[in-house]
Amino acid sequence: MKNILVTGGAGFIGANFVPYFIENNPEYHLVNLDLLTYAGNLENVSEVENHPRYTFVQGDICDRNFVEELFQKYQFHDVIHFAAESHVDNSISGPEAFIKTNVLGTFNLLDTARKLWMSAPNQYNVGFENSRFHHVSTDEVYGTLGETGLFEETTPYAPNSPYSASKAGSDMIVRSYFHTYGMNVVTTNCSNNYGPKQHDEKLIPTIIRKAIKGENIPIYGDGKNVRDWLYVLDHCKGIELAFKTGRSGETYNIGGRNERNNLYIVDTVCSILNELQPKSEGKYQDQITFVKDRPGHDLRYAIDASKIENELGWKADENFESGILKTVRWYLEKFKK
């Protein structure tokens, strides 16, 4: 049985990926490495905590000695790297943690994997000939779009926040290990994810939480910022597909083809809440308030997912309407507890 390291598996996307991967890949024993910062929660992976092919390890990817000891202990055949600081607002108030985790942490993982798997550039050690490092990234590295156009894999990087700049840096380090060492790497850049297990601070959980508490629902600026919304399980399926069948050294954009502005998001969520859990009087939309915009707030993101669709055969199973209904129902259950 092969050991695979999944970093950040107690966070939002990672915690959706871990149970899915374990269920669908019986040839792997999965080691979930997570620091359990505010964004990581072991309750997110409680359904696999006693699984015989699952091990949880708490630790910091910025600690090089710890990372090297972990690789020596488990002799990881593959790595899927989710772990990242990812909250844009936090990157504005405290950028240092983003540079350390996203840049240095990614380097530590890559370099430790290279030393275990390879004896020299383009020379893999016995037993690691097919080892792969999969790096999970974001569409925010591309910057912002106007009212038209889509992000493609060839779009020049133009990050506008310390978060996206740190992810751009990590993407470039991964790329360099392919071109310099011939290391088997693949990168996926995703659009905005939504779905179960997301941290309460994010837009959709915040709308639901504030709505059912009777509090103001805050929307940045005029609410016209557009994002391409991707249901998290569709993203997980795309990651698995790129990990297994993607071409080495390539990047693949994963997007839901669901462009929606924040006004549409908040109105849709409120409308679902009006149906599922109506207020005694009025509508949840009455609680919407507009707040000062975030500095450097990108206007529009939208992904062209043609490459992963055409080359690898990926396609999103959920449209926004089906995915958001599942999501609202999940959070209503969570916030009842």
C-alpha positions as CSV (number, residue, x, y, z in Angstrom):
1,M,0.0,0.0,0.0
2,K,1.3,3.5,-0.9
3,N,1.4,6.3,1.6
4,I,0.1,9.7,0.3
5,L,0.5,13.0,2.2
6,V,-2.4,15.4,2.1
7,T,-1.6,18.7,3.7
8,G,-4.3,20.9,5.0
9,G,-6.8,18.1,5.2
10,A,-8.8,19.6,8.1
11,G,-9.5,22.8,6.2
12,F,-12.5,23.4,3.9
13,I,-11.4,21.9,0.6
14,G,-9.0,19.4,2.1
15,A,-11.7,18.0,4.5
16,N,-14.1,17.4,1.6
17,F,-11.2,15.8,-0.4
18,V,-9.9,13.4,2.3
19,P,-13.1,11.2,2.8
20,Y,-13.7,11.2,-1.0
21,F,-10.1,10.1,-1.8
22,I,-10.1,7.4,0.9
23,E,-13.3,5.9,-0.4
24,N,-12.3,5.9,-4.0
25,N,-8.6,4.9,-3.7
26,P,-8.2,1.7,-1.7
27,E,-4.5,1.3,-2.8
28,Y,-3.6,4.4,-0.6
29,H,-3.0,5.0,3.1
30,L,-3.7,8.7,3.6
31,V,-1.7,10.8,6.1
32,N,-3.5,14.1,6.8
33,L,-1.0,16.8,8.0
34,D,-2.7,19.9,9.4
35,L,-1.5,22.6,11.8
36,L,-5.1,23.1,13.0
37,T,-5.0,26.9,12.9
38,Y,-8.4,28.7,13.2
39,A,-9.3,27.4,9.7
40,G,-8.7,23.7,10.4
41,N,-11.1,21.6,12.4
42,L,-10.9,17.8,13.1
43,E,-14.7,17.7,13.2
44,N,-14.5,18.3,9.4
45,V,-13.0,14.8,9.0
46,S,-14.7,13.0,11.8
47,E,-16.2,10.5,9.4
48,V,-12.8,9.0,8.6
49,E,-11.0,9.4,12.0
50,N,-11.2,5.6,12.7
51,H,-10.6,4.5,9.1
52,P,-7.8,1.9,8.8
53,R,-6.2,3.7,5.9
54,Y,-6.2,7.1,7.5
55,T,-3.8,8.8,9.9
56,F,-3.9,12.4,11.2
57,V,-0.7,14.2,12.1
58,Q,-0.7,17.7,13.6
59,G,2.3,19.8,12.5
60,D,3.7,22.8,10.6
61,I,4.9,22.6,7.0
62,C,7.2,25.6,7.8
63,D,9.2,23.3,10.2
64,R,11.7,21.7,7.9
65,N,13.0,19.2,10.4
66,F,9.5,18.0,11.2
67,V,8.6,17.7,7.5
68,E,11.8,15.7,6.8
69,E,11.1,13.3,9.7
70,L,7.6,12.8,8.5
71,F,8.8,11.9,5.0
72,Q,11.3,9.5,6.4
73,K,8.8,7.8,8.6
74,Y,6.1,7.3,6.0
75,Q,8.2,7.3,2.8
76,F,5.4,9.2,1.0
77,H,4.8,8.0,-2.6
78,D,2.8,11.1,-3.4
79,V,1.8,14.5,-2.1
80,I,-1.4,16.5,-2.6
81,H,-0.8,20.0,-1.1
82,F,-3.8,22.0,0.1
83,A,-2.3,23.6,3.2
84,A,-2.4,27.4,2.9
85,E,-3.3,30.7,4.5
86,S,-6.2,31.7,2.3
87,H,-8.3,34.5,3.9
88,V,-7.7,37.7,1.8
89,D,-8.7,40.1,4.6
90,N,-6.3,38.4,7.0
91,S,-3.5,38.8,4.4
92,I,-4.1,42.5,4.4
93,S,-3.8,42.9,8.1
94,G,-1.1,40.3,8.7
95,P,0.7,39.3,5.5
96,E,3.8,37.6,7.1
97,A,2.0,34.3,7.9
98,F,0.9,34.1,4.3
99,I,4.5,34.4,2.9
100,K,5.8,31.9,5.4
101,T,3.1,29.2,5.0
102,N,2.4,29.6,1.3
103,V,5.9,30.2,0.0
104,L,8.3,28.6,2.5
105,G,5.9,25.8,3.5
106,T,5.4,24.8,-0.1
107,F,9.2,24.9,-0.7
108,N,9.8,22.7,2.3
109,L,7.4,20.1,1.1
110,L,8.7,20.2,-2.5
111,D,12.3,20.0,-1.6
112,T,11.9,17.2,0.9
113,A,9.9,15.2,-1.6
114,R,12.6,15.8,-4.2
115,K,15.3,14.5,-1.9
116,L,13.3,11.4,-1.1
117,W,12.2,10.6,-4.6
118,M,15.2,11.7,-6.7
119,S,18.9,11.1,-6.7
120,A,19.7,13.8,-9.3
121,P,17.8,15.9,-11.9
122,N,15.5,13.6,-14.0
123,Q,16.6,10.5,-12.0
124,Y,14.0,8.9,-9.7
125,N,14.9,6.5,-7.0
126,V,13.6,2.9,-7.2
127,G,10.0,2.7,-6.0
128,F,9.4,6.4,-6.6
129,E,9.5,6.4,-10.4
130,N,5.8,7.5,-10.6
131,S,5.7,9.7,-7.5
132,R,3.8,13.0,-8.0
133,F,3.5,16.3,-6.2
134,H,0.1,17.9,-6.8
135,H,-0.1,21.6,-5.8
136,V,-3.6,23.1,-5.2
137,S,-3.8,26.8,-6.0
138,T,-6.3,29.6,-6.8
139,D,-7.5,31.7,-9.7
140,E,-6.6,34.8,-7.7
141,V,-3.0,34.6,-8.9
142,Y,-4.2,35.9,-12.3
143,G,-5.4,39.2,-10.8
144,T,-8.7,40.7,-11.9
145,L,-10.8,40.7,-15.1
146,G,-12.9,43.4,-16.6
147,E,-16.5,42.7,-17.6
148,T,-15.4,40.2,-20.3
149,G,-12.8,37.5,-20.8
150,L,-11.7,34.4,-18.9
151,F,-8.7,33.2,-17.0
152,E,-6.8,30.6,-19.0
153,E,-3.7,28.6,-18.0
154,T,-1.6,31.0,-20.2
155,T,-3.0,34.2,-18.5
156,P,-0.1,36.2,-17.1
157,Y,0.1,36.3,-13.3
158,A,-0.9,39.6,-11.7
159,P,-1.7,39.0,-8.1
160,N,-3.2,42.0,-6.2
161,S,-3.2,40.9,-2.5
162,P,-0.5,39.5,-0.2
163,Y,-2.5,36.2,-0.3
164,S,-2.6,35.9,-4.0
165,A,1.0,37.0,-4.3
166,S,2.1,34.3,-1.9
167,K,0.1,31.7,-3.9
168,A,1.6,33.0,-7.1
169,G,5.1,32.5,-5.5
170,S,4.3,29.0,-4.5
171,D,3.0,28.2,-8.0
172,M,6.3,29.4,-9.5
173,I,8.4,27.3,-7.1
174,V,6.4,24.2,-8.1
175,R,6.9,25.1,-11.8
176,S,10.7,25.5,-11.3
177,Y,11.0,22.0,-9.8
178,F,9.6,20.6,-13.0
179,H,11.8,22.6,-15.3
180,T,15.0,22.4,-13.1
181,Y,14.8,18.9,-11.7
182,G,12.3,17.1,-13.9
183,M,10.1,16.5,-10.9
184,N,6.7,15.1,-11.5
185,V,4.4,18.0,-10.5
186,V,1.0,19.2,-11.5
187,T,-0.8,22.4,-10.4
188,T,-4.6,23.1,-10.3
189,N,-5.9,26.7,-10.0
190,C,-9.5,26.8,-8.9
191,S,-12.3,29.4,-8.8
192,N,-14.3,30.3,-5.6
193,N,-15.4,27.1,-3.8
194,Y,-18.5,26.8,-1.8
195,G,-20.2,23.9,0.0
196,P,-20.1,22.0,3.3
197,K,-17.3,22.5,5.9
198,Q,-16.3,26.0,4.9
199,H,-15.1,28.3,7.7
200,D,-17.9,30.5,9.1
201,E,-16.1,33.7,8.2
202,K,-16.5,33.2,4.4
203,L,-19.2,34.9,2.4
204,I,-21.9,32.2,2.1
205,P,-21.6,30.8,5.6
206,T,-21.6,34.4,6.9
207,I,-24.8,35.2,5.0
208,I,-26.6,32.2,6.5
209,R,-25.3,32.7,10.0
210,K,-26.1,36.4,10.2
211,A,-29.5,35.8,8.5
212,I,-30.8,33.3,11.0
213,K,-29.4,35.3,14.0
214,G,-31.4,38.3,12.8
215,E,-28.2,40.4,12.4
216,N,-27.1,42.6,9.5
217,I,-25.8,40.7,6.5
218,P,-22.6,42.6,5.4
219,I,-21.8,43.0,1.7
220,Y,-18.7,44.7,0.5
221,G,-19.0,47.9,-1.7
222,D,-21.9,47.8,-4.1
223,G,-22.0,44.0,-4.2
224,K,-21.2,43.8,-7.9
225,N,-17.9,41.8,-7.6
226,V,-18.2,38.7,-9.7
227,R,-16.9,35.3,-8.8
228,D,-17.0,31.9,-10.7
229,W,-18.6,29.6,-8.1
230,L,-17.4,25.9,-7.9
231,Y,-19.1,23.3,-5.7
232,V,-16.4,21.9,-3.5
233,L,-17.0,18.2,-4.3
234,D,-16.7,19.0,-8.0
235,H,-13.3,20.6,-7.2
236,C,-12.2,17.5,-5.3
237,K,-13.1,15.3,-8.3
238,G,-11.1,17.6,-10.6
239,I,-8.1,17.4,-8.3
240,E,-8.2,13.6,-8.2
241,L,-8.5,13.5,-11.9
242,A,-5.5,15.9,-12.5
243,F,-3.5,14.0,-9.9
244,K,-4.0,10.7,-11.6
245,T,-4.1,11.6,-15.3
246,G,-2.8,15.2,-15.7
247,R,0.4,15.7,-17.7
248,S,3.5,16.4,-15.6
249,G,4.5,20.0,-15.5
250,E,1.1,21.2,-16.5
251,T,-1.4,23.5,-14.8
252,Y,-5.2,23.0,-15.0
253,N,-7.8,25.6,-14.3
254,I,-10.9,24.2,-12.5
255,G,-14.0,26.4,-12.6
256,G,-17.7,25.9,-12.3
257,R,-18.8,28.1,-15.2
258,N,-21.2,29.8,-12.6
259,E,-20.4,33.5,-12.7
260,R,-22.5,35.3,-10.1
261,N,-22.1,38.7,-8.4
262,N,-22.3,39.0,-4.6
263,L,-25.8,40.6,-4.8
264,Y,-27.1,37.5,-6.6
265,I,-25.4,35.3,-4.0
266,V,-27.0,37.0,-1.0
267,D,-30.4,37.3,-2.7
268,T,-30.4,33.6,-3.6
269,V,-29.3,32.4,-0.2
270,C,-31.9,34.7,1.5
271,S,-34.6,33.4,-0.9
272,I,-33.8,29.7,0.0
273,L,-33.9,30.6,3.7
274,N,-37.3,32.3,3.2
275,E,-38.5,28.9,2.0
276,L,-36.7,26.6,4.4
277,Q,-36.8,28.6,7.6
278,P,-39.1,31.7,7.1
279,K,-39.0,34.6,9.5
280,S,-42.0,35.4,11.6
281,E,-42.2,38.7,9.7
282,G,-40.5,40.2,6.7
283,K,-37.8,38.6,4.5
284,Y,-34.1,37.8,5.1
285,Q,-33.3,40.3,2.3
286,D,-34.3,43.1,4.7
287,Q,-31.1,42.4,6.7
288,I,-28.7,43.1,3.9
289,T,-26.3,46.1,4.5
290,F,-23.5,47.4,2.5
291,V,-20.1,48.0,4.1
292,K,-16.9,49.7,3.1
293,D,-15.1,47.8,0.3
294,R,-12.0,45.7,1.0
295,P,-8.7,47.4,-0.2
296,G,-7.6,46.1,-3.6
297,H,-10.9,44.1,-4.0
298,D,-10.7,42.4,-7.4
299,L,-13.8,43.1,-9.6
300,R,-14.2,39.8,-11.4
301,Y,-12.8,36.3,-11.6
302,A,-13.9,33.8,-14.2
303,I,-12.2,30.6,-15.3
304,D,-12.0,28.9,-18.6
305,A,-12.0,25.2,-17.7
306,S,-11.7,24.0,-21.3
307,K,-8.3,22.4,-20.8
308,I,-9.3,20.0,-17.9
309,E,-12.7,19.4,-19.6
310,N,-11.2,18.5,-23.0
311,E,-7.9,16.8,-22.0
312,L,-9.0,14.9,-18.9
313,G,-12.8,14.7,-19.3
314,W,-13.7,16.6,-16.1
315,K,-17.1,18.3,-15.8
316,A,-18.9,19.9,-12.9
317,D,-21.8,17.8,-11.6
318,E,-23.5,20.6,-9.8
319,N,-24.8,23.9,-11.2
320,F,-25.0,26.8,-8.9
321,E,-28.7,26.3,-8.1
322,S,-28.3,22.7,-7.1
323,G,-25.1,23.3,-5.2
324,I,-26.3,26.3,-3.2
325,L,-29.4,24.5,-2.1
326,K,-27.3,21.6,-0.7
327,T,-25.0,24.1,0.9
328,V,-27.7,26.1,2.7
329,R,-29.3,23.0,4.0
330,W,-26.0,21.8,5.4
331,Y,-25.3,25.0,7.2
332,L,-28.8,25.2,8.7
333,E,-28.2,21.8,10.2
334,K,-24.8,23.0,11.5
335,F,-26.0,26.2,13.0
336,K,-28.9,24.4,14.8
337,K,-26.3,22.5,16.9
